[in-house]
């Protein structure tokens, strides 16, 4: 998200909240990006990244080698469950 310096001054609290949730806020002066507002280390964004890495590791450990079902297979199984 890009905001002007004037807008950033007026809505700093809101932009800090967005940054703390992981959204990078770029601040422009005269049409050129001059600064970036981002989350601090150890903030929720860092823990979310760690959680995502852990999730991928679990998916690899438990889903490795599994073949994904096609949409036709899923629909057939769903229809069979209804019968």
VEXVO-566302 format. One record per atom (N, C-alpha, C): x, y, z; atom name; residue in one letter; residue number from 1. Coordinates in pm, whole numbers, plus 50000, padded with zeros to 5 digits. Layout:
<rs>
r X: X Y: Y Z: Z at: CA aa: a i: NUM
...
</rs>
This chain:
<rs>
r X: 50084 Y: 49885 Z: 50000 at: N aa: x i: 1
r X: 50000 Y: 50000 Z: 50000 at: CA aa: x i: 1
r X: 50090 Y: 50123 Z: 50000 at: C aa: x i: 1
r X: 50057 Y: 50218 Z: 49917 at: N aa: x i: 2
r X: 50135 Y: 50342 Z: 49909 at: CA aa: x i: 2
r X: 50049 Y: 50457 Z: 49959 at: C aa: x i: 2
r X: 50106 Y: 50537 Z: 50047 at: N aa: x i: 3
r X: 50039 Y: 50655 Z: 50102 at: CA aa: x i: 3
r X: 50131 Y: 50774 Z: 50088 at: C aa: x i: 3
r X: 50073 Y: 50893 Z: 50074 at: N aa: x i: 4
r X: 50152 Y: 51014 Z: 50069 at: CA aa: x i: 4
r X: 50198 Y: 51050 Z: 50210 at: C aa: x i: 4
r X: 50297 Y: 51135 Z: 50218 at: N aa: x i: 5
r X: 50346 Y: 51178 Z: 50348 at: CA aa: x i: 5
r X: 50236 Y: 51250 Z: 50425 at: C aa: x i: 5
r X: 50163 Y: 51334 Z: 50357 at: N aa: x i: 6
r X: 50054 Y: 51410 Z: 50422 at: CA aa: x i: 6
r X: 49949 Y: 51314 Z: 50480 at: C aa: x i: 6
r X: 49909 Y: 51217 Z: 50400 at: N aa: x i: 7
r X: 49810 Y: 51120 Z: 50448 at: CA aa: x i: 7
r X: 49867 Y: 51036 Z: 50563 at: C aa: x i: 7
r X: 49995 Y: 51001 Z: 50552 at: N aa: x i: 8
r X: 50059 Y: 50922 Z: 50657 at: CA aa: x i: 8
r X: 50061 Y: 50996 Z: 50790 at: C aa: x i: 8
r X: 50087 Y: 51125 Z: 50785 at: N aa: x i: 9
r X: 50086 Y: 51205 Z: 50908 at: CA aa: x i: 9
r X: 49947 Y: 51205 Z: 50971 at: C aa: x i: 9
r X: 49845 Y: 51218 Z: 50887 at: N aa: x i: 10
r X: 49708 Y: 51226 Z: 50937 at: CA aa: x i: 10
r X: 49657 Y: 51093 Z: 50991 at: C aa: x i: 10
r X: 49707 Y: 50982 Z: 50937 at: N aa: x i: 11
r X: 49655 Y: 50850 Z: 50974 at: CA aa: x i: 11
r X: 49766 Y: 50758 Z: 51026 at: C aa: x i: 11
r X: 49860 Y: 50812 Z: 51097 at: N aa: x i: 12
r X: 49975 Y: 50734 Z: 51142 at: CA aa: x i: 12
r X: 49934 Y: 50614 Z: 51227 at: C aa: x i: 12
r X: 49843 Y: 50633 Z: 51320 at: N aa: x i: 13
r X: 49800 Y: 50522 Z: 51407 at: CA aa: x i: 13
r X: 49743 Y: 50407 Z: 51325 at: C aa: x i: 13
r X: 49661 Y: 50440 Z: 51229 at: N aa: x i: 14
r X: 49600 Y: 50338 Z: 51143 at: CA aa: x i: 14
r X: 49707 Y: 50264 Z: 51062 at: C aa: x i: 14
r X: 49804 Y: 50338 Z: 51009 at: N aa: x i: 15
r X: 49910 Y: 50277 Z: 50929 at: CA aa: x i: 15
r X: 50002 Y: 50190 Z: 51014 at: C aa: x i: 15
r X: 50027 Y: 50232 Z: 51137 at: N aa: x i: 16
r X: 50109 Y: 50150 Z: 51228 at: CA aa: x i: 16
r X: 50037 Y: 50019 Z: 51257 at: C aa: x i: 16
r X: 49907 Y: 50025 Z: 51277 at: N aa: x i: 17
r X: 49829 Y: 49903 Z: 51302 at: CA aa: x i: 17
r X: 49835 Y: 49810 Z: 51181 at: C aa: x i: 17
r X: 49820 Y: 49864 Z: 51062 at: N aa: x i: 18
r X: 49830 Y: 49782 Z: 50942 at: CA aa: x i: 18
r X: 49968 Y: 49717 Z: 50931 at: C aa: x i: 18
r X: 50071 Y: 49794 Z: 50957 at: N aa: x i: 19
r X: 50208 Y: 49741 Z: 50950 at: CA aa: x i: 19
r X: 50228 Y: 49631 Z: 51053 at: C aa: x i: 19
r X: 50173 Y: 49649 Z: 51172 at: N aa: x i: 20
r X: 50190 Y: 49547 Z: 51276 at: CA aa: x i: 20
r X: 50122 Y: 49416 Z: 51240 at: C aa: x i: 20
r X: 50023 Y: 49423 Z: 51151 at: N aa: x i: 21
r X: 49954 Y: 49302 Z: 51104 at: CA aa: x i: 21
r X: 50022 Y: 49239 Z: 50983 at: C aa: x i: 21
r X: 50131 Y: 49300 Z: 50938 at: N aa: x i: 22
r X: 50207 Y: 49241 Z: 50828 at: CA aa: x i: 22
r X: 50198 Y: 49313 Z: 50696 at: C aa: x i: 22
r X: 50119 Y: 49419 Z: 50688 at: N aa: x i: 23
r X: 50107 Y: 49496 Z: 50563 at: CA aa: x i: 23
r X: 50222 Y: 49596 Z: 50555 at: C aa: x i: 23
r X: 50295 Y: 49596 Z: 50445 at: N aa: x i: 24
r X: 50398 Y: 49697 Z: 50425 at: CA aa: x i: 24
r X: 50332 Y: 49824 Z: 50374 at: C aa: x i: 24
r X: 50365 Y: 49936 Z: 50436 at: N aa: x i: 25
r X: 50310 Y: 50066 Z: 50397 at: CA aa: x i: 25
r X: 50425 Y: 50149 Z: 50341 at: C aa: x i: 25
r X: 50413 Y: 50185 Z: 50213 at: N aa: x i: 26
r X: 50515 Y: 50268 Z: 50151 at: CA aa: x i: 26
r X: 50470 Y: 50413 Z: 50158 at: C aa: x i: 26
r X: 50563 Y: 50502 Z: 50192 at: N aa: x i: 27
r X: 50532 Y: 50644 Z: 50206 at: CA aa: x i: 27
r X: 50604 Y: 50720 Z: 50096 at: C aa: x i: 27
r X: 50524 Y: 50798 Z: 50021 at: N aa: x i: 28
r X: 50582 Y: 50870 Z: 49908 at: CA aa: x i: 28
r X: 50585 Y: 51020 Z: 49934 at: C aa: x i: 28
r X: 50685 Y: 51083 Z: 49874 at: N aa: x i: 29
r X: 50700 Y: 51229 Z: 49878 at: CA aa: x i: 29
r X: 50718 Y: 51274 Z: 49734 at: C aa: x i: 29
r X: 50627 Y: 51358 Z: 49690 at: N aa: x i: 30
r X: 50629 Y: 51408 Z: 49551 at: CA aa: x i: 30
r X: 50632 Y: 51295 Z: 49449 at: C aa: x i: 30
r X: 50554 Y: 51191 Z: 49476 at: N aa: x i: 31
r X: 50541 Y: 51080 Z: 49383 at: CA aa: x i: 31
r X: 50649 Y: 50975 Z: 49387 at: C aa: x i: 31
r X: 50748 Y: 50990 Z: 49475 at: N aa: x i: 32
r X: 50855 Y: 50892 Z: 49485 at: CA aa: x i: 32
r X: 50852 Y: 50828 Z: 49623 at: C aa: x i: 32
r X: 50863 Y: 50696 Z: 49627 at: N aa: x i: 33
r X: 50863 Y: 50624 Z: 49754 at: CA aa: x i: 33
r X: 50991 Y: 50657 Z: 49829 at: C aa: x i: 33
r X: 50974 Y: 50705 Z: 49953 at: N aa: x i: 34
r X: 51089 Y: 50746 Z: 50034 at: CA aa: x i: 34
r X: 51109 Y: 50661 Z: 50158 at: C aa: x i: 34
r X: 51003 Y: 50592 Z: 50203 at: N aa: x i: 35
r X: 51014 Y: 50515 Z: 50328 at: CA aa: x i: 35
r X: 50918 Y: 50397 Z: 50325 at: C aa: x i: 35
r X: 50946 Y: 50302 Z: 50413 at: N aa: x i: 36
r X: 50860 Y: 50185 Z: 50428 at: CA aa: x i: 36
r X: 50831 Y: 50164 Z: 50576 at: C aa: x i: 36
r X: 50704 Y: 50145 Z: 50607 at: N aa: x i: 37
r X: 50661 Y: 50115 Z: 50743 at: CA aa: x i: 37
r X: 50626 Y: 49967 Z: 50743 at: C aa: x i: 37
r X: 50694 Y: 49889 Z: 50826 at: N aa: x i: 38
r X: 50675 Y: 49745 Z: 50828 at: CA aa: x i: 38
r X: 50674 Y: 49695 Z: 50971 at: C aa: x i: 38
r X: 50637 Y: 49570 Z: 50992 at: N aa: x i: 39
r X: 50629 Y: 49517 Z: 51129 at: CA aa: x i: 39
r X: 50769 Y: 49499 Z: 51189 at: C aa: x i: 39
r X: 50775 Y: 49508 Z: 51319 at: N aa: x i: 40
r X: 50901 Y: 49493 Z: 51391 at: CA aa: x i: 40
r X: 50931 Y: 49344 Z: 51412 at: C aa: x i: 40
r X: 51059 Y: 49307 Z: 51428 at: N aa: x i: 41
r X: 51092 Y: 49167 Z: 51458 at: CA aa: x i: 41
r X: 51021 Y: 49122 Z: 51585 at: C aa: x i: 41
r X: 50973 Y: 48998 Z: 51582 at: N aa: x i: 42
r X: 50904 Y: 48944 Z: 51698 at: CA aa: x i: 42
r X: 50757 Y: 48982 Z: 51702 at: C aa: x i: 42
r X: 50712 Y: 49056 Z: 51601 at: N aa: x i: 43
r X: 50571 Y: 49095 Z: 51594 at: CA aa: x i: 43
r X: 50490 Y: 48980 Z: 51538 at: C aa: x i: 43
r X: 50359 Y: 48992 Z: 51533 at: N aa: x i: 44
r X: 50276 Y: 48883 Z: 51481 at: CA aa: x i: 44
r X: 50318 Y: 48834 Z: 51343 at: C aa: x i: 44
r X: 50369 Y: 48924 Z: 51260 at: N aa: x i: 45
r X: 50411 Y: 48883 Z: 51126 at: CA aa: x i: 45
r X: 50520 Y: 48777 Z: 51135 at: C aa: x i: 45
r X: 50615 Y: 48795 Z: 51227 at: N aa: x i: 46
r X: 50722 Y: 48698 Z: 51242 at: CA aa: x i: 46
r X: 50668 Y: 48564 Z: 51290 at: C aa: x i: 46
r X: 50575 Y: 48566 Z: 51384 at: N aa: x i: 47
r X: 50519 Y: 48441 Z: 51433 at: CA aa: x i: 47
r X: 50432 Y: 48376 Z: 51327 at: C aa: x i: 47
r X: 50364 Y: 48457 Z: 51243 at: N aa: x i: 48
r X: 50287 Y: 48401 Z: 51133 at: CA aa: x i: 48
r X: 50379 Y: 48332 Z: 51033 at: C aa: x i: 48
r X: 50493 Y: 48391 Z: 51006 at: N aa: x i: 49
r X: 50589 Y: 48331 Z: 50913 at: CA aa: x i: 49
r X: 50639 Y: 48199 Z: 50970 at: C aa: x i: 49
r X: 50666 Y: 48195 Z: 51099 at: N aa: x i: 50
r X: 50712 Y: 48072 Z: 51163 at: CA aa: x i: 50
r X: 50602 Y: 47966 Z: 51156 at: C aa: x i: 50
r X: 50478 Y: 48008 Z: 51178 at: N aa: x i: 51
r X: 50365 Y: 47916 Z: 51171 at: CA aa: x i: 51
r X: 50351 Y: 47859 Z: 51031 at: C aa: x i: 51
r X: 50367 Y: 47945 Z: 50929 at: N aa: x i: 52
r X: 50356 Y: 47900 Z: 50791 at: CA aa: x i: 52
r X: 50466 Y: 47799 Z: 50757 at: C aa: x i: 52
r X: 50586 Y: 47823 Z: 50805 at: N aa: x i: 53
r X: 50696 Y: 47728 Z: 50782 at: CA aa: x i: 53
r X: 50666 Y: 47594 Z: 50849 at: C aa: x i: 53
r X: 50615 Y: 47599 Z: 50970 at: N aa: x i: 54
r X: 50580 Y: 47476 Z: 51042 at: CA aa: x i: 54
r X: 50470 Y: 47401 Z: 50967 at: C aa: x i: 54
r X: 50370 Y: 47473 Z: 50917 at: N aa: x i: 55
r X: 50262 Y: 47411 Z: 50842 at: CA aa: x i: 55
r X: 50315 Y: 47342 Z: 50717 at: C aa: x i: 55
r X: 50403 Y: 47408 Z: 50643 at: N aa: x i: 56
r X: 50460 Y: 47347 Z: 50523 at: CA aa: x i: 56
r X: 50537 Y: 47220 Z: 50556 at: C aa: x i: 56
r X: 50611 Y: 47224 Z: 50668 at: N aa: x i: 57
r X: 50687 Y: 47105 Z: 50710 at: CA aa: x i: 57
r X: 50592 Y: 46990 Z: 50742 at: C aa: x i: 57
r X: 50482 Y: 47019 Z: 50809 at: N aa: x i: 58
r X: 50384 Y: 46915 Z: 50840 at: CA aa: x i: 58
r X: 50320 Y: 46860 Z: 50714 at: C aa: x i: 58
r X: 50289 Y: 46949 Z: 50620 at: N aa: x i: 59
r X: 50230 Y: 46904 Z: 50494 at: CA aa: x i: 59
r X: 50326 Y: 46813 Z: 50419 at: C aa: x i: 59
r X: 50453 Y: 46847 Z: 50418 at: N aa: x i: 60
r X: 50552 Y: 46762 Z: 50352 at: CA aa: x i: 60
r X: 50563 Y: 46628 Z: 50422 at: C aa: x i: 60
r X: 50564 Y: 46631 Z: 50555 at: N aa: x i: 61
r X: 50581 Y: 46508 Z: 50632 at: CA aa: x i: 61
r X: 50462 Y: 46415 Z: 50617 at: C aa: x i: 61
r X: 50342 Y: 46469 Z: 50615 at: N aa: x i: 62
r X: 50223 Y: 46385 Z: 50614 at: CA aa: x i: 62
r X: 50156 Y: 46374 Z: 50479 at: C aa: x i: 62
r X: 50195 Y: 46457 Z: 50386 at: N aa: x i: 63
r X: 50130 Y: 46454 Z: 50256 at: CA aa: x i: 63
r X: 50222 Y: 46414 Z: 50144 at: C aa: x i: 63
r X: 50346 Y: 46386 Z: 50176 at: N aa: x i: 64
r X: 50443 Y: 46352 Z: 50072 at: CA aa: x i: 64
r X: 50403 Y: 46223 Z: 50004 at: C aa: x i: 64
r X: 50407 Y: 46223 Z: 49873 at: N aa: x i: 65
r X: 50377 Y: 46103 Z: 49797 at: CA aa: x i: 65
r X: 50230 Y: 46081 Z: 49773 at: C aa: x i: 65
r X: 50145 Y: 46156 Z: 49837 at: N aa: x i: 66
r X: 50001 Y: 46140 Z: 49814 at: CA aa: x i: 66
r X: 49964 Y: 46203 Z: 49681 at: C aa: x i: 66
r X: 49875 Y: 46135 Z: 49615 at: N aa: x i: 67
r X: 49826 Y: 46188 Z: 49488 at: CA aa: x i: 67
r X: 49698 Y: 46264 Z: 49515 at: C aa: x i: 67
r X: 49690 Y: 46383 Z: 49462 at: N aa: x i: 68
r X: 49571 Y: 46464 Z: 49483 at: CA aa: x i: 68
r X: 49457 Y: 46414 Z: 49396 at: C aa: x i: 68
r X: 49338 Y: 46417 Z: 49451 at: N aa: x i: 69
r X: 49220 Y: 46374 Z: 49377 at: CA aa: x i: 69
r X: 49181 Y: 46480 Z: 49274 at: C aa: x i: 69
r X: 49131 Y: 46432 Z: 49161 at: N aa: x i: 70
r X: 49082 Y: 46526 Z: 49059 at: CA aa: x i: 70
r X: 48945 Y: 46576 Z: 49102 at: C aa: x i: 70
r X: 48898 Y: 46680 Z: 49039 at: N aa: x i: 71
r X: 48767 Y: 46735 Z: 49071 at: CA aa: x i: 71
r X: 48659 Y: 46632 Z: 49042 at: C aa: x i: 71
r X: 48678 Y: 46553 Z: 48936 at: N aa: x i: 72
r X: 48581 Y: 46449 Z: 48902 at: CA aa: x i: 72
r X: 48571 Y: 46345 Z: 49013 at: C aa: x i: 72
r X: 48686 Y: 46306 Z: 49069 at: N aa: x i: 73
r X: 48686 Y: 46208 Z: 49178 at: CA aa: x i: 73
r X: 48616 Y: 46264 Z: 49302 at: C aa: x i: 73
r X: 48641 Y: 46390 Z: 49332 at: N aa: x i: 74
r X: 48579 Y: 46453 Z: 49448 at: CA aa: x i: 74
r X: 48428 Y: 46459 Z: 49431 at: C aa: x i: 74
r X: 48383 Y: 46500 Z: 49311 at: N aa: x i: 75
r X: 48240 Y: 46508 Z: 49285 at: CA aa: x i: 75
r X: 48174 Y: 46370 Z: 49293 at: C aa: x i: 75
r X: 48240 Y: 46269 Z: 49237 at: N aa: x i: 76
r X: 48186 Y: 46133 Z: 49241 at: CA aa: x i: 76
r X: 48172 Y: 46086 Z: 49386 at: C aa: x i: 76
r X: 48275 Y: 46107 Z: 49466 at: N aa: x i: 77
r X: 48269 Y: 46066 Z: 49607 at: CA aa: x i: 77
r X: 48160 Y: 46142 Z: 49682 at: C aa: x i: 77
r X: 48145 Y: 46270 Z: 49653 at: N aa: x i: 78
r X: 48043 Y: 46349 Z: 49719 at: CA aa: x i: 78
r X: 47904 Y: 46299 Z: 49680 at: C aa: x i: 78
r X: 47884 Y: 46268 Z: 49555 at: N aa: x i: 79
r X: 47754 Y: 46217 Z: 49509 at: CA aa: x i: 79
r X: 47726 Y: 46081 Z: 49572 at: C aa: x i: 79
r X: 47828 Y: 45997 Z: 49582 at: N aa: x i: 80
r X: 47809 Y: 45865 Z: 49644 at: CA aa: x i: 80
r X: 47770 Y: 45879 Z: 49791 at: C aa: x i: 80
r X: 47827 Y: 45978 Z: 49859 at: N aa: x i: 81
r X: 47794 Y: 46000 Z: 50000 at: CA aa: x i: 81
r X: 47650 Y: 46042 Z: 50019 at: C aa: x i: 81
r X: 47594 Y: 46109 Z: 49920 at: N aa: x i: 82
r X: 47455 Y: 46157 Z: 49929 at: CA aa: x i: 82
r X: 47355 Y: 46045 Z: 49905 at: C aa: x i: 82
r X: 47398 Y: 45941 Z: 49836 at: N aa: x i: 83
r X: 47306 Y: 45832 Z: 49801 at: CA aa: x i: 83
r X: 47278 Y: 45740 Z: 49916 at: C aa: x i: 83
</rs>
